Amino acid sequence: MFYALKIAARYLTANKAQSALLVLGVAVGVFIFIFMSALIGGLAEFILERTVGDISHITIKAENTDPAILIAPEGHVLAVIERGSARTATLGDAATYIPLIETVPGVIAVSPQIAGAGFLTRGALVAQVSVTGVEAGRESAILDLDGYMVEGAGRVGSGVIVLGQSLAEDLQLSLGQTLRLQSSAGVSQMLTLSGIYKTGNGMMDASSVFVSLPTARALFALPQGLTRVEIKLRDLNTADAIAARIRAQTGLDAVPWTDGAEQLMEALNAQAQTGYFLKGFALITIVIGVASALLLSTYRRRPEIGIMRAMGAGRGFVVFVFVTQGALIGLMGGLAGAGLGYLALLPFPTRDAFRPGTLPMDITQGSYGLAIALTVLGAILASILPARSAARVDPVTAIGQ
């Protein structure tokens, strides 16, 4: 085996320019493989972060109860009774389960909320808004309010309100001004504007306001209970499994973000399939390049192969020499390509620092080890045909050429 390795290394160094060109070709293929892995993986992370990063990964909502129906003996409906139609449905005992939910592996934040509709008024200007009451200190548990603030602070408290920049511009508001918020339950409160945020989501920036949980309780006349609980996960891809676990432990209807996101999942799967095709083409290029170079080497070294066979070298030995040569080419090219790929990806921002206008490259998803392993394997497979061709050389004919 050592002797075969020595011969394979000698074949590689005999024509250094050709070997260097071959290794460079393999390295370029590996570089493309790693670059595509980082781009496709980073793009998937970027899309998920932009679409799902600032929303609840698992949501527990209260269900509106159906109105009572009176049925006459003949089967005809006499009346539909719906008492307190303006009252918001609540989760009566959800708050008691929050400590338990927070201990579930994979859960990083839990936000108990009271949400509803309302009207924001400043003088003659009125805007319909979505009101969310959150606990003080949990304002950025789901949506990173602190990170989106453009004026003031994202902290909620007694008598204050935080709203979007578009809404502030529509109502001509500035920090410190007082405005009236009236809920769908008919309750009004005078609140002071303490913070203005901008998420880049036009609908949210123009219609969503945040108040403290006690303020929301007063507005919607809910002395106890919650309307929803939002949960943030460390890995949003585990939402289905963790939602099932929460349902089993609490009996609450925990709904993962994947429910209703079939189109997004299909798009991400299609993107992943495209990445597999592109990386597959890069590997095919490597295999073709190695096979063609070794076939040429076999043809040029027929006299040497004939001498080895005449001196007693078996066909297995010849096959091993050329397969080893292919493996060395794949290993050197793979290591060189992986190194180039890593260096090329270093200047790109990390996944946590993706910004609009930049390529969402994720250096951690370069698949470096996989690229090297597949390259060596591909080079070995590519060398089998030339090796078998070399092993079939007739010693007498080859020496006489």
C-alpha positions as CSV (number, residue, x, y, z in Angstrom):
1,M,0.0,0.0,0.0
2,F,2.8,2.4,0.8
3,Y,4.5,1.6,-2.5
4,A,1.2,2.3,-4.4
5,L,0.8,5.6,-2.6
6,K,4.4,6.5,-3.5
7,I,3.8,5.8,-7.1
8,A,0.5,7.7,-7.1
9,A,2.3,10.7,-5.6
10,R,5.1,10.5,-8.2
11,Y,2.5,10.5,-11.0
12,L,1.0,13.7,-9.5
13,T,4.4,15.5,-9.2
14,A,5.7,14.3,-12.6
15,N,3.7,17.0,-14.3
16,K,3.2,19.6,-11.7
17,A,1.5,22.2,-14.0
18,Q,-1.2,19.6,-15.1
19,S,-1.7,18.4,-11.6
20,A,-2.0,22.0,-10.2
21,L,-4.5,22.8,-12.9
22,L,-6.5,19.7,-12.1
23,V,-6.5,20.5,-8.3
24,L,-7.5,24.1,-9.1
25,G,-10.4,22.9,-11.1
26,V,-11.6,20.7,-8.2
27,A,-11.1,23.5,-5.8
28,V,-13.3,25.8,-7.9
29,G,-16.0,23.2,-7.9
30,V,-15.8,22.8,-4.1
31,F,-15.8,26.6,-3.8
32,I,-19.0,26.8,-5.8
33,F,-20.5,24.1,-3.7
34,I,-19.7,25.9,-0.4
35,F,-20.7,29.3,-1.8
36,M,-24.1,27.9,-2.9
37,S,-24.6,26.1,0.5
38,A,-24.0,29.4,2.4
39,L,-26.2,31.4,0.0
40,I,-29.1,29.1,-0.1
41,G,-29.0,28.4,3.7
42,G,-28.5,32.1,4.5
43,L,-31.3,33.1,2.2
44,A,-33.7,30.6,3.9
45,E,-32.7,32.0,7.3
46,F,-33.1,35.6,6.1
47,I,-36.6,34.9,4.7
48,L,-37.7,33.1,7.8
49,E,-36.3,35.9,10.0
50,R,-38.1,38.5,8.0
51,T,-41.4,36.7,7.9
52,V,-41.5,34.8,11.1
53,G,-38.8,36.3,13.3
54,D,-41.0,39.1,14.7
55,I,-44.2,37.1,15.2
56,S,-45.3,34.5,17.7
57,H,-44.0,31.0,16.9
58,I,-46.8,29.5,18.9
59,T,-50.0,31.2,19.8
60,I,-52.7,30.3,22.4
61,K,-55.9,32.2,21.7
62,A,-59.3,32.4,23.3
63,E,-62.2,31.1,21.2
64,N,-65.3,33.1,20.9
65,T,-68.3,31.2,22.2
66,D,-71.2,30.6,19.9
67,P,-74.5,32.4,20.8
68,A,-77.2,30.4,22.4
69,I,-80.0,29.3,20.1
70,L,-83.6,28.6,21.1
71,I,-85.3,25.8,19.1
72,A,-89.0,25.4,18.9
73,P,-90.5,21.9,19.3
74,E,-91.2,21.9,15.6
75,G,-87.5,22.5,14.8
76,H,-87.8,26.1,13.9
77,V,-85.4,28.7,15.3
78,L,-87.3,31.1,17.5
79,A,-84.4,33.4,18.5
80,V,-80.7,33.9,18.7
81,I,-79.5,35.2,22.1
82,E,-76.0,36.8,22.2
83,R,-75.4,38.6,25.4
84,G,-72.6,41.0,25.8
85,S,-71.7,40.9,22.1
86,A,-69.0,43.5,22.6
87,R,-67.3,41.5,25.3
88,T,-63.9,39.9,24.3
89,A,-63.4,36.2,24.7
90,T,-60.8,35.3,27.3
91,L,-58.5,32.5,28.4
92,G,-59.5,32.2,32.1
93,D,-56.7,30.1,33.4
94,A,-54.0,30.6,30.9
95,A,-52.0,32.8,33.2
96,T,-51.5,29.9,35.7
97,Y,-49.8,27.9,33.0
98,I,-47.3,30.5,32.0
99,P,-44.6,29.4,34.4
100,L,-45.0,25.8,33.1
101,I,-44.8,26.9,29.5
102,E,-41.6,28.9,30.2
103,T,-39.9,25.7,31.4
104,V,-40.6,23.8,28.2
105,P,-37.3,23.1,26.4
106,G,-36.9,25.4,23.3
107,V,-39.1,28.2,24.7
108,I,-37.2,31.5,25.1
109,A,-40.0,33.9,25.8
110,V,-43.7,34.0,26.7
111,S,-45.9,37.1,26.4
112,P,-49.4,37.1,28.0
113,Q,-51.6,39.7,26.2
114,I,-54.9,41.3,25.9
115,A,-55.7,42.3,22.4
116,G,-58.6,44.0,20.7
117,A,-59.8,46.8,18.4
118,G,-60.1,50.5,19.2
119,F,-60.1,54.0,18.0
120,L,-57.3,56.5,18.5
121,T,-58.4,60.2,18.6
122,R,-56.5,63.4,18.5
123,G,-58.8,66.4,18.0
124,A,-60.7,65.8,14.8
125,L,-58.3,63.1,13.6
126,V,-59.5,59.5,14.2
127,A,-57.8,56.2,13.3
128,Q,-58.9,52.6,13.8
129,V,-56.2,50.7,15.6
130,S,-55.3,47.2,16.9
131,V,-54.6,47.4,20.6
132,T,-52.2,45.0,22.3
133,G,-51.7,45.0,26.1
134,V,-48.4,43.5,27.2
135,E,-46.7,43.1,30.5
136,A,-44.1,45.6,31.5
137,G,-40.7,44.1,30.9
138,R,-42.0,41.8,28.2
139,E,-42.5,44.4,25.5
140,S,-39.8,42.9,23.3
141,A,-40.5,39.3,24.1
142,I,-42.0,38.6,20.7
143,L,-41.7,41.8,18.6
144,D,-38.3,43.5,19.1
145,L,-39.9,46.8,20.0
146,D,-36.7,48.2,21.6
147,G,-34.8,47.5,18.4
148,Y,-37.4,49.2,16.2
149,M,-37.8,52.4,18.3
150,V,-37.1,55.6,16.4
151,E,-38.2,58.0,19.1
152,G,-38.7,57.6,22.8
153,A,-38.7,54.2,24.5
154,G,-40.6,51.0,23.9
155,R,-41.5,50.6,27.6
156,V,-45.2,50.5,28.5
157,G,-46.7,51.6,31.8
158,S,-49.6,53.4,33.4
159,G,-51.0,56.1,31.2
160,V,-48.6,55.7,28.2
161,I,-48.9,54.3,24.7
162,V,-46.4,53.2,22.1
163,L,-47.4,53.3,18.4
164,G,-46.0,53.1,14.8
165,Q,-44.3,55.9,12.9
166,S,-46.9,55.9,10.1
167,L,-49.7,56.2,12.6
168,A,-48.0,59.0,14.3
169,E,-47.6,60.9,11.0
170,D,-51.2,60.3,10.1
171,L,-52.4,61.7,13.4
172,Q,-49.6,64.4,13.4
173,L,-48.4,63.2,16.8
174,S,-45.1,63.8,18.6
175,L,-43.7,62.5,21.8
176,G,-45.3,63.7,25.0
177,Q,-48.7,64.5,23.4
178,T,-51.9,63.3,25.0
179,L,-54.5,61.4,22.9
180,R,-57.7,59.4,23.5
181,L,-57.9,55.6,23.0
182,Q,-61.4,54.1,23.0
183,S,-61.8,50.4,22.9
184,S,-64.4,48.3,21.2
185,A,-66.0,47.9,24.6
186,G,-66.7,51.6,24.7
187,V,-64.2,52.5,27.4
188,S,-61.9,55.4,26.8
189,Q,-58.6,56.5,28.4
190,M,-56.4,59.5,27.9
191,L,-52.8,58.3,27.2
192,T,-49.5,60.0,26.7
193,L,-47.3,59.0,23.7
194,S,-44.0,57.7,25.1
195,G,-42.5,55.9,22.1
196,I,-42.7,55.6,18.3
197,Y,-41.4,52.6,16.4
198,K,-40.8,51.6,12.8
199,T,-40.7,48.0,11.8
200,G,-40.9,48.4,8.0
201,N,-44.2,46.6,7.9
202,G,-46.6,49.3,6.6
203,M,-49.8,47.8,8.0
204,M,-48.3,47.3,11.5
205,D,-46.7,50.7,11.6
206,A,-50.0,52.4,10.6
207,S,-52.4,50.5,12.9
208,S,-50.8,48.7,15.9
209,V,-50.5,50.3,19.3
210,F,-49.1,48.9,22.6
211,V,-50.2,49.6,26.1
212,S,-49.7,48.0,29.5
213,L,-51.6,45.0,30.5
214,P,-53.5,46.8,33.3
215,T,-54.4,49.6,30.8
216,A,-55.8,47.0,28.4
217,R,-57.8,45.3,31.2
218,A,-59.5,48.6,31.9
219,L,-60.1,49.4,28.2
220,F,-61.7,46.0,27.4
221,A,-63.4,45.6,30.8
222,L,-61.5,42.4,31.6
223,P,-60.6,42.2,35.3
224,Q,-59.0,38.8,34.8
225,G,-58.0,36.4,32.1
226,L,-56.1,36.9,28.8
227,T,-57.1,37.0,25.2
228,R,-53.9,35.3,24.0
229,V,-50.5,34.0,24.9
230,E,-47.6,34.4,22.4
231,I,-44.6,32.2,22.6
232,K,-41.1,32.6,21.1
233,L,-38.9,29.6,20.3
234,R,-35.1,29.2,20.1
235,D,-35.6,27.2,16.8
236,L,-38.8,28.1,15.0
237,N,-38.5,24.9,13.0
238,T,-39.5,23.0,16.2
239,A,-42.8,24.8,16.5
240,D,-45.0,21.8,15.6
241,A,-43.4,19.5,18.2
242,I,-43.3,22.1,21.0
243,A,-46.9,23.2,20.3
244,A,-48.0,19.5,20.6
245,R,-46.1,19.3,23.9
246,I,-47.7,22.4,25.3
247,R,-51.2,21.1,24.3
248,A,-50.5,17.8,26.1
249,Q,-49.2,19.5,29.3
250,T,-51.8,22.3,29.6
251,G,-54.8,21.4,27.6
252,L,-54.7,24.8,25.9
253,D,-55.0,25.1,22.1
254,A,-51.4,25.9,21.1
255,V,-51.2,26.8,17.4
256,P,-47.8,26.8,15.7
257,W,-46.8,29.4,13.1
258,T,-46.7,26.7,10.4
259,D,-50.5,26.4,10.5
260,G,-51.5,28.5,7.5
261,A,-47.9,29.0,6.2
262,E,-48.0,26.2,3.6
263,Q,-47.1,28.6,0.8
264,L,-44.0,29.9,2.6
265,M,-42.9,26.3,3.4
266,E,-43.4,25.3,-0.3
267,A,-41.3,28.2,-1.4
268,L,-38.5,27.4,1.0
269,N,-38.6,23.7,-0.1
270,A,-38.4,24.8,-3.7
271,Q,-35.4,27.0,-2.9
272,A,-33.7,24.1,-1.1
273,Q,-34.3,21.8,-4.1
274,T,-32.8,24.4,-6.4
275,G,-29.7,24.5,-4.2
276,Y,-29.4,20.7,-4.3
277,F,-29.4,20.9,-8.1
278,L,-26.8,23.6,-8.3
279,K,-24.5,21.8,-5.8
280,G,-25.0,18.5,-7.7
281,F,-23.9,20.2,-11.0
282,A,-20.7,21.4,-9.2
283,L,-20.0,17.8,-8.1
284,I,-20.6,16.4,-11.6
285,T,-18.1,19.0,-13.0
286,I,-15.5,17.7,-10.5
287,V,-16.1,14.0,-11.4
288,I,-15.9,14.7,-15.1
289,G,-12.7,16.8,-14.7
290,V,-11.0,14.1,-12.6
291,A,-12.1,11.2,-14.8
292,S,-10.9,12.9,-18.0
293,A,-7.5,13.9,-16.5
294,L,-6.9,10.3,-15.2
295,L,-7.9,8.8,-18.5
296,L,-5.3,11.0,-20.2
297,S,-2.8,10.0,-17.6
298,T,-3.5,6.3,-18.2
299,Y,-3.0,6.7,-21.9
300,R,0.3,8.5,-21.5
301,R,1.7,6.1,-18.9
302,R,0.8,2.8,-20.7
303,P,4.5,1.9,-21.1
304,E,5.1,2.4,-17.3
305,I,2.0,0.4,-16.5
306,G,3.2,-2.3,-18.8
307,I,6.6,-2.5,-17.0
308,M,4.8,-2.7,-13.6
309,R,2.7,-5.5,-14.9
310,A,5.7,-7.3,-16.4
311,M,7.5,-7.0,-13.0
312,G,4.6,-8.9,-11.3
313,A,2.3,-6.1,-10.3
314,G,-1.3,-7.4,-10.3
315,R,-4.3,-5.7,-11.7
316,G,-5.5,-4.8,-8.2
317,F,-2.3,-3.0,-7.5
318,V,-2.6,-0.9,-10.7
319,V,-6.3,-0.1,-9.8
320,F,-5.2,1.0,-6.3
321,V,-2.5,3.3,-7.7
322,F,-4.9,5.2,-9.9
323,V,-7.7,5.3,-7.3
324,T,-5.2,6.6,-4.8
325,Q,-4.2,9.3,-7.3
326,G,-7.8,10.3,-7.8
327,A,-8.4,10.4,-4.0
328,L,-5.3,12.6,-3.5
329,I,-6.6,15.0,-6.2
330,G,-10.0,15.1,-4.5
331,L,-8.5,15.7,-1.1
332,M,-6.1,18.5,-2.1
333,G,-8.8,20.2,-4.2
334,G,-11.4,19.8,-1.5
335,L,-9.2,21.3,1.2
336,A,-8.1,24.1,-1.1
337,G,-11.7,24.9,-2.2
338,A,-13.0,24.7,1.4
339,G,-10.3,27.1,2.5
340,L,-11.0,29.5,-0.3
341,G,-14.7,29.3,0.4
342,Y,-14.3,30.1,4.1
343,L,-12.0,33.0,3.4
344,A,-14.5,34.4,0.8
345,L,-17.4,34.2,3.2
346,L,-15.6,35.8,6.1
347,P,-16.3,39.5,5.0
348,F,-20.1,38.8,4.9
349,P,-22.2,39.7,8.0
350,T,-23.4,37.0,10.4
351,R,-27.0,35.7,10.3
352,D,-27.8,38.0,13.2
353,A,-26.5,41.1,11.3
354,F,-28.3,40.6,7.9
355,R,-29.4,43.9,6.5
356,P,-31.5,44.9,3.4
357,G,-29.2,45.3,0.4
358,T,-26.6,42.8,1.4
359,L,-26.3,39.1,0.4
360,P,-27.6,36.9,3.2
361,M,-24.6,34.6,3.3
362,D,-24.4,32.3,6.3
363,I,-20.8,31.2,6.8
364,T,-22.0,28.5,9.3
365,Q,-24.0,26.8,6.5
366,G,-21.0,26.3,4.1
367,S,-21.1,22.5,4.5
368,Y,-17.3,22.4,4.5
369,G,-16.9,18.8,5.8
370,L,-19.6,17.5,3.5
371,A,-18.1,19.3,0.5
372,I,-14.6,17.7,1.2
373,A,-16.1,14.3,1.8
374,L,-18.3,14.3,-1.4
375,T,-15.3,15.6,-3.4
376,V,-13.0,12.8,-2.3
377,L,-15.8,10.3,-2.9
378,G,-16.5,11.7,-6.3
379,A,-12.8,11.8,-7.2
380,I,-12.5,8.1,-6.2
381,L,-15.6,7.1,-8.3
382,A,-14.2,9.1,-11.2
383,S,-10.9,7.3,-11.0
384,I,-12.4,3.8,-11.1
385,L,-12.9,3.7,-14.9
386,P,-9.4,5.0,-15.7
387,A,-8.0,2.6,-13.1
388,R,-9.8,-0.4,-14.6
389,S,-8.6,0.7,-18.1
390,A,-5.0,0.8,-16.8
391,A,-5.3,-2.6,-15.2
392,R,-6.4,-4.2,-18.5
393,V,-3.1,-3.0,-20.2
394,D,-1.3,-5.9,-21.8
395,P,2.4,-5.8,-20.6
396,V,3.9,-6.9,-23.9
397,T,1.9,-4.5,-26.0
398,A,2.4,-1.6,-23.7
399,I,6.2,-2.0,-23.4
400,G,6.5,-2.3,-27.2
401,Q,4.7,1.1,-27.8
